[in-house]
């Protein structure tokens, strides 16, 4: 316990210090929300890794590896290739240029600038803000589960410790504190995952022994799609890979980089760093062999850590999980608070604030959203990755197609973008609720494992295509500004 406390106090103190240092550089709303578009490629790339592969992936991915075996490695591969590398190639350069041309600091702000649609701005801000809070609950739960197992602390204390430190450095230092702490957190997280994977494989006897022992438990744990089935495997791979293309806390990294030329180096760095996404799923499968009896699959990685690492290694891993979770949670707080104040309060409701008052309002909003997330996390409703998938399904169904079409197709209709959001979210929520609605017919077996993300994004794609061909494009002035013609 002494070793754990020493490591955590030093580590959390360092994060708080970074927040204090960066507080002096967050003098305007632009500084607080996107770092004044001044962040370099290394910090941008590794903060992206830390925000993406949070405690959700470490704890939740490990839980799915424990439940479904080696087939979950395909999820990690999708995270790297689709969710990271392809996202940087397809989205990065255009988002950086378009948001600067439109003077947009949030994704809803981009929708307003690109389409001239106040309705799209408000709906995106409201849906994203609400379901990012649910995502934050899953992040806090992942950190608290690790405290619970490794330090034998009550679950609630892990939630409080994590939440209070994040709220402090986010509210004080803003986006710059978030990305610079995330840079440090990414290094700690990568070191912790590599150490755990090496020691776990050594304990189980190597990959060959792992496959043999999993096969003895259940052949489905070593086959693809195995016990999960194609519907579940493909659905979750898509939602945590393609779904990132609509996640504001990741996309904001493209807003804040100094210039689009730095994205080339950033893409190489982020791909190498993102390769750690495979490790939680692999170590989760190892945990199925070494710690087969668990009260919850979310305890797989913490229990494995306690088994194979000494106290210093366990303390490093705890710091890694806390690092991963904090980077994500803090980034989400910035996104929600900036969007609620700028897109809903000021532009949606027509309130007028001075720049100083707006900055103060964003700081207070970040604290309020953090406290709400913390209170909900004290009694979380489901597994970490289940919560994540649910929230990402709605957020991606809202933002994915209006963003992608808005970046690449000048003719995209504002009404089509709005209706894509509305129908996509409705379809995702209805599909997820379907099994719980008694008067609806039971879904066929082949469709029962399909996640609402797949249905919501499919419906949104059809609607935005049909609506664009049938409707009018955005005002010419908006399109010209986005493309830099004016």
N, C-alpha and C positions, 0 to 999 in steps of 0.2 A: 504493500500500500504506500509506503514512504517513497519508493522509486516512482510509482505512478504519479503521486502528488507532485514530486519534484519536476518531472518531465512536463506535466500539464501546466503547472504554475509558470514555468519558464516559457513554455510555448504560448499559452494564452496571454501572458504578459507581453510577449513580443508582438502579438497581433494587436493588442490594445495600444502599444507604443506606435505601431505603424498608423493606426487610426488617428492618434493625436498629431503625428507629423503631417499627415495628409489633410488634417482639418484646416491648416493654413492655406492650402492650395485650392480649397473648395469655396471660392468667394462668390460664385454666381450659380444660377440654376444650371447653366451648361456645364460648368465644372462638376457640380454635384451629380448630375444625371448621366453624363457621358465623358467626363474627364477632360472637357475642352478639346476633344478629338486630338489628343496629344500622346497616346500610348504607343509604345514600340512593339515590334513583332514578337519578341520573346515573351514579354509580359502578356500580350494579347493572346498568343497561342496557348501558353500554359494555364492562363486563367480560364480559357475556354475548356481545357481538359478538366480542370478542377471543378468548374461549374456543371459540366456535363456528367462526369463520372463521380458523382457525389456519394454520400453515404447510402443513397438509394441504390446505386449500382453495386457498391461493395457489399452491403448487407442484403439488399433485395435480390441482386444477381446471385449471391451466394446461396440464398434461400431457394431460388429456382434451380440452381445447380444441384442442391441437395435433394430436391423433390424430383427433378426430371433428368438428371444425369448429364452426360457429355454432349447430348444434342443441343444443350443451351450455349455451347461454344459458337454456334451459328448466330446467336443473338449478339454476342460480343463482336463477331466479325462484321455484322451489319452495322453495329455502332461505329466501328472504325471506318469502313469503306463508304457507307452511305451517310451516316449521321455526322461524320467529321470531314473526311477528305472531299467527298463529292459536294457537301454543303459549302465548304470553303471555295471550291472551284466555281460552282454555279451561282452562289449567292453573294459571296464576299465583295467582289469588285463593284458590282452594280449597287448593292445596298450602300456601300461607302459613298459612292458618287451621288446616288439619288437622294439620300438623306441630307447630304450637304447642299445639294442644289435646291431642295425643298425646305431647308432649315428645320428638319424634323429631328426630334430627340427621342421619340417613342414610336413604336409600331403603329398605334392608332393615329399618331400625328402624320406618319407616312401615308396612311390610307386617306386621310383628309387632303393632304397636299397632292397626292397622285390622282385621286378620283373626284375631289371636291365634294365628298359626301360626309356631312356631319353625322348622319345616322350610322354609317360604317365605323366612324371614329368612336362614337359612344358605345355601340354594341361590342366592338372589339375590346375597348377598355374595360367594360363591365364584365364580360365573360372571362377575359384573361385574368383580371384582378381576382375574381371570385375563385376560379379553379387553380390559380397559382397559390392561393392560401391553402387549398387542399394538398397541393404538391409540397408546400412547406411543412405541412403536418407529417408527411411521409419522411421528409428529410430529418426532422427532429426525432421522429420515432427510431430511425436508423441509428442516430447517435446515442440516444438513450438506451437502446438495446445493448449497445457495446459497453457503456458504463455499467449497466446492470450485470452483465456476465463477467467482465474482466475485473471490475473493482468491487463487485457485489454491493453496489449502491442501489437504493430504491429507484424504480423506473422514473418517478417524478423528478428526482434530484438531477438525473441526467438531462432531462428536458430543460430544467431551470438553469443549470450551469451553462449548457450550450446556448440557450436563448439569450441570457443576459449579456454574455460576452459579445455575441453577434450584434445585438441591439446597440450596444455601446459604440463599437467601432464603425458601424454603418451610419448611425445617426450623426456621429461626430465627423467622420472623414469622407462620407459619400462614395461615389463611384471609384475614385482613385484609391481610397482605402480598400475597397472591395477587390480591385484587380491586382493591387500589389500584395495584399494578403493572400489572394488566390494563387499568385505566382509562387510564393513560399509554400503554400498548402499543397500545390501540385507536386512539388519536389518531395515533400514529406510523404504524401499519399503514394507516389510511385515507389519510393524506397520501401515503404511498409508493405505494399502488395508484392513486390519482388521477393522480399525477405520471407513473407508468409508462404508464398508459392514454393520457393526453394526448400524450406524446412518441411513443409507438408508433404511434398513429393518424396523427400528423403525418408520421412517417417513411414509412408505407406509402401516404400520399396520401389519407387519409380513408376513411369507411365504404364509399362507392361503389367506390373503387379496391380496397379489401380484398375485397369480394364478388366483383368481377370476377376478381381474381387467384386467389382460392380456387376459383372456378368453373373456371378454366383448369387448375388442378392436378387437381381432382376435383369434379364437380357435387354429389356427396354431401356435400361440406364446407359447402355453403350451404343445403341442403335439410333439412327435418325429416321423418322421423328421420335421414335421410341415411345415411352409412356405418355408423352405430351400430346402426340398427334399433330398432323400437318396444320390443322386450323389454328391451334393454339400457338405452335412454334412460329408460323408465318405471321400471324397477327401481332404477336409481341415483338418479333424482329422488326416489323414495319413501324409499330408505334414508337419504339424507343430508338429508331434509326431515322426513318423519314419524318417521324413526328417532330424531331428537333428543328426541322426547317421552319416550323411555325412558333418556336419557343422564344419569346422576347428576351429572356435572360441570357440566351446564347447569341442571338442575333445582334444584341447591343455591342458585342465585341467588334463587329464590323463597323458600327457607327464611330467607335472611339479610336480606332487605329489612326496613326498620323496621316498616312496617305495610302492609296490603293496599291502603290508599287511594293509596299512592304508585305502585301498579302502573299506574294510568291514564297518568300522565306518562311512566313508564318504557316503556310500550308504544309511545308516539309516538317517543321517543328511540331505542329499539332498532330500530324499523322503518326510520327514516332511516339509522341507522348500518349496518344490515344490507344496505342496497342496494348496498354495495360488493361483495357476493357475486357480482354479475354480472361484475365486472371481470376476475378471473383467467381465466374462460372466454373472454372476448373477447380479452384479450391473448394467450392461448394460441393462438387462431386467427390472430392477427397474426404470432405467432412461426412458424407453419407457412409463411408467405410469406417472412418475412425471414431465418429460420434453419432452412431445410428439412432440413438434414443434422445429425442428432444421434445420439449413441450410446444415449441414453435419453430418452424423452419427459419425464421428470422434470427434465431440464435445460433445458426450453423457456423458462421464465420467467427463470431466471438468465442464460441466454445472450442473451435479448432485452434484459434490463437492461444487460448489458455492451455491447450494440450501440448502444442508443439514449440512454443516460444518461451524463453525465460522471461523474468520480470522486465528486464530492459527492452527485450524484443516486444513483449506485450504492451509496454508503455509507448513504444514507437508506433505500434499498430493502432493503439487507441488514439494517439495524436493524429495518425493518418486518417482514420475514420472521422474524427472530429474536424480535421482540416477540410476533408472533402465535403462534409455536410455544411460547415460554416460558409464555405465559398459559395455554395449554391444558395443557401438561405439568404445570405447577405445580398447576392445579386438579384434575387427575386424581390426582396424588400425595396431595392432601388427602383426596379421596374414598376411595381405596383404603386408605390408612393408618387413617382413622377407622373405616371399615367392618370392616377386618380385626381391629382391636383391640376395638372396641365390640361388633360383631355376632357375630364368630366366637370370639374369645378369651374375652371376658367372658361374654356371654350364651349363646353356643353351647356352649362347653366348660366353662362354670361357674366360671371363674377369678375371684378377687376382687382388685381393685386399688384402692388409695387414689386420690383425684382427682389428686394430684401424680404418682403412679406411672403412671396412665393417660395423662396428658399427655406424660410422658417416653416411654412406649411408642409413642405415636402419632408423636412426632418421630423416633424411631429407625426405626419402620416406614416412614415416608416416605423416609428415607435408603436403606433396604434396597431398597424397590421401585424407587426411582430408579436405583440402581446396577444392578439386574437389567435394567431397560429399556435402560440405556446399553450394557451388555454385548451384549444381543441386537441393538441397533441397529448395532453395529460390523459385523455381517454380516447385513443385512436380506434377507428372502426375496423381495420383490416390489415393484411400483410403489407409491408412497405411497397413492394413492386406492384401490388394490386391497386393501391392508392395512386401510385405514380401513373400507371397505365390509364386509370379512369380520368385523372385530371389532364394528362397529355392528350387523350382522345378528344376532349372538348376543345382545348386550346388549339390543337392542330386543325381540327375541323373548322374552327373560326378563322384562322390566319393563313393557312398554308397556300391555298389556291389564289386568294386575292393578292397575296404577296408575290408569288411566283409569276402569275399572269401580269401583275402590275409592273414587274421588272422587265418582262420580255415581250409583251404584246400591247402595242399602243392603242389598239382598238378596244381593249377590255372595257366593258360597260360598268359604270358605277353601280347601277341597280343590280346587275348580275353579280357583282362582288358582294353587295349587301345580302342578296338572297342566297348566295352560296354560303355565307356565314350562318344565316338563320336556319336554312334547311340542313346544313351539315351538322350543326350542333343538335338540332332537334332529332335528326336521325340517329346520331351517336347516343344521345340520352335514352331515346326510345328503345334502341337495340339492347342497351345495357339493362334497362328496366324490364324488358320483355319477359324473362323467366319468372319475375315476381308479380306479374299481372295475371291474376287467375283466369280471367275470361278470354285471354288470347290463346290461340292454339300453340301447342308445343313445337319448338323449332326442330326440323329434321336433324339427325345426328351429324351430318356433314357441316351444318351451319351452326350448331350449338356452340362450338369452340371459337367461332369467329368473333373478334373483339369489335366493340362499337366504333373504334378508330377507323377500321377498314370500311365499315358501312358509311360512317359520317363523311369521310374524305371522298368516297366514291360518289355519294349523292352530291356533295359540294362541287366536285369536278364536272358532273353532268350539268348541273344548274348553271355554273359560270360559263360553260361552253354554249349552251342553248341561249342563255340570257344575253351573251355578248353578240351572237349572230342576229338575235332578234331586236336588241336594244341599241341605244346610241352610245358612242364612246364618250370618254370624259371630255370636259371643255379643253379646247386646243391649248389654252394658256397653261393649264395644269400639266398637260403632256409635254409641252415644250420646256417648261421649267424642270420637270423630272429628268428629261434627256439632256438638259444643258443647252438647249437651243436658244434660251433667253436668259 
